Amino acid sequence: MGSKNRRANYDRGIVCGEGSDEVGFLKYLRSVYSSDPTNPKITNGRGGSPKKVVESIRKLPQYGAYSSRAALFDDDKGAKLFNSALVEAKKAPSIKPIIAVPFFEYEMLKVHGATGGILKRAKADPVVAKEEFSRVCDGSITGGALSYDKAFPKTLLDTKRRSSQWLDEVISLFE
């Protein structure tokens, strides 16, 4: 019986988002693209730095038993922290890094179709990016999750993933 439980884990993946916005989006993608509402498991890296995200996924019980491991993080915390996270992620068993440049909310604004001044201000200031991102999602936070279904319907995601390597990598975690 014990080996059956261990074998079940080998067919499961785990994805860690840097913060609550990322986790909410990952859960939304799982509901849209995954045939299993519990796979992959999604965890919250509790913000901070990319290295903290990698460390938080490595601390999970039975971390090595997952068939796939991925971490979604930003590269806005400085080259030293970012490079350190990439080195740590490559250690066995490896974690696939999916990097939002410069950060998640900026990538999501691009996916949504923001252009010009909004994107320029958002890229320069993470606070502006978070405010604009909240507006895109109707500013509604329900139980900690933004309303991704209205702002990012599957048809939009399917179209945008063709031109966004970042979005394609994230969606592919759930297929």
C-alpha positions as CSV (number, residue, x, y, z in Angstrom):
1,M,0.0,0.0,0.0
2,G,2.8,2.4,0.8
3,S,4.4,1.9,-2.6
4,K,1.1,2.6,-4.3
5,N,1.0,6.0,-2.6
6,R,4.6,6.7,-3.6
7,R,3.9,5.8,-7.2
8,A,1.0,8.1,-7.3
9,N,3.3,11.0,-6.5
10,Y,5.5,10.2,-9.4
11,D,2.7,11.2,-11.8
12,R,2.2,14.5,-10.1
13,G,3.8,17.9,-10.6
14,I,4.4,20.8,-8.3
15,V,4.5,24.5,-9.2
16,C,5.5,27.3,-6.9
17,G,4.5,30.9,-7.5
18,E,6.4,33.8,-6.0
19,G,3.4,35.4,-4.3
20,S,-0.4,35.4,-4.1
21,D,-1.0,37.0,-7.5
22,E,1.0,34.3,-9.2
23,V,-0.6,31.5,-7.2
24,G,-4.1,32.8,-8.1
25,F,-3.2,32.9,-11.8
26,L,-1.7,29.4,-11.6
27,K,-4.8,28.0,-10.0
28,Y,-6.9,29.7,-12.7
29,L,-4.8,28.1,-15.4
30,R,-5.1,24.7,-13.7
31,S,-8.9,25.1,-13.8
32,V,-8.8,26.0,-17.5
33,Y,-6.1,23.7,-18.9
34,S,-5.7,20.7,-16.5
35,S,-7.8,17.6,-16.7
36,D,-7.0,17.0,-13.0
37,P,-8.2,19.8,-10.6
38,T,-5.4,18.9,-8.1
39,N,-2.5,18.4,-10.5
40,P,-0.1,20.0,-10.5
41,K,0.0,21.0,-6.8
42,I,0.4,24.8,-6.5
43,T,2.2,26.4,-3.6
44,N,3.0,29.9,-2.6
45,G,6.7,31.0,-2.2
46,R,5.6,33.9,0.0
47,G,7.2,36.6,-2.0
48,G,10.7,37.9,-1.4
49,S,13.3,36.7,-3.8
50,P,13.6,34.0,-6.5
51,K,16.0,32.2,-4.2
52,K,13.3,32.1,-1.5
53,V,10.9,30.6,-4.0
54,V,13.3,27.8,-4.9
55,E,14.0,27.2,-1.2
56,S,10.3,27.0,-0.3
57,I,9.6,24.4,-3.0
58,R,12.7,22.3,-1.9
59,K,11.4,22.3,1.7
60,L,8.1,20.6,0.8
61,P,7.6,17.0,2.1
62,Q,8.4,14.4,-0.6
63,Y,9.8,17.2,-2.8
64,G,11.9,14.7,-4.8
65,A,8.9,12.4,-5.5
66,Y,7.2,14.8,-7.8
67,S,7.6,14.0,-11.5
68,S,8.0,17.6,-12.4
69,R,8.9,20.7,-10.5
70,A,8.6,24.4,-11.6
71,A,8.9,27.8,-10.0
72,L,7.5,31.0,-11.4
73,F,9.5,34.0,-10.3
74,D,10.5,37.5,-11.3
75,D,14.0,38.8,-12.2
76,D,13.5,42.2,-10.5
77,K,15.4,41.5,-7.3
78,G,18.9,42.0,-8.7
79,A,21.3,39.9,-10.7
80,K,23.0,38.3,-7.7
81,L,19.8,36.9,-6.1
82,F,18.4,35.9,-9.5
83,N,21.5,34.0,-10.6
84,S,21.8,32.3,-7.2
85,A,18.2,31.1,-7.6
86,L,19.0,29.7,-11.1
87,V,22.0,27.8,-9.7
88,E,19.9,26.4,-6.9
89,A,17.1,25.4,-9.2
90,K,19.4,23.3,-11.4
91,K,20.5,21.1,-8.5
92,A,19.0,17.6,-8.6
93,P,16.2,17.1,-8.5
94,S,15.9,20.2,-10.7
95,I,13.2,22.8,-10.7
96,K,12.2,24.4,-14.0
97,P,12.4,28.2,-13.6
98,I,9.8,30.2,-15.5
99,I,10.9,33.8,-15.3
100,A,8.7,36.9,-15.7
101,V,10.8,39.8,-17.0
102,P,10.9,42.1,-15.1
103,F,8.0,40.8,-13.1
104,F,4.7,38.9,-13.2
105,E,2.3,41.8,-13.3
106,Y,4.1,43.4,-16.2
107,E,3.9,40.1,-18.2
108,M,0.2,39.9,-17.4
109,L,-0.4,43.4,-18.6
110,K,1.3,42.5,-21.9
111,V,-0.9,39.4,-22.2
112,H,-4.0,41.5,-21.5
113,G,-3.0,43.9,-24.3
114,A,-1.7,47.0,-22.5
115,T,0.6,49.2,-24.6
116,G,2.4,52.5,-24.7
117,G,2.6,54.6,-21.6
118,I,0.9,52.1,-19.3
119,L,3.5,49.4,-20.1
120,K,6.4,51.9,-19.8
121,R,5.3,53.1,-16.4
122,A,4.5,49.5,-15.3
123,K,8.0,48.3,-16.4
124,A,9.7,51.1,-14.5
125,D,7.7,50.7,-11.2
126,P,6.4,47.5,-9.7
127,V,3.9,49.5,-7.6
128,V,2.4,51.0,-10.8
129,A,2.4,47.5,-12.4
130,K,0.5,46.0,-9.4
131,E,-2.1,48.9,-9.5
132,E,-2.6,48.6,-13.3
133,F,-2.8,44.8,-13.0
134,S,-5.5,45.1,-10.3
135,R,-7.5,47.5,-12.5
136,V,-7.3,45.0,-15.4
137,C,-8.8,42.3,-13.1
138,D,-11.6,44.7,-12.2
139,G,-9.9,45.5,-9.0
140,S,-11.8,42.7,-7.4
141,I,-10.1,40.5,-5.0
142,T,-12.3,37.7,-3.9
143,G,-10.9,35.4,-1.2
144,G,-7.4,36.5,-2.1
145,A,-7.7,35.7,-5.8
146,L,-8.1,38.3,-8.5
147,S,-10.8,37.7,-11.1
148,Y,-8.6,36.1,-13.8
149,D,-11.5,34.4,-15.6
150,K,-13.0,37.7,-16.7
151,A,-9.7,39.5,-17.6
152,F,-7.9,36.5,-19.1
153,P,-10.5,34.2,-20.8
154,K,-9.1,31.0,-22.4
155,T,-9.6,32.4,-25.9
156,L,-7.3,35.3,-25.1
157,L,-4.7,33.0,-23.4
158,D,-4.7,30.6,-26.4
159,T,-4.1,33.5,-28.8
160,K,-1.5,35.3,-26.7
161,R,0.6,32.1,-25.9
162,R,1.5,32.0,-29.6
163,S,3.5,35.2,-29.2
164,S,4.6,35.0,-25.6
165,Q,7.1,32.3,-24.8
166,W,6.6,33.1,-21.1
167,L,2.9,32.5,-21.2
168,D,3.3,29.4,-23.3
169,E,5.8,27.9,-20.8
170,V,3.3,28.6,-17.9
171,I,0.3,27.1,-19.7
172,S,2.3,24.1,-20.8
173,L,2.7,23.1,-17.1
174,F,-1.0,22.3,-17.0
175,E,-1.3,20.3,-20.3
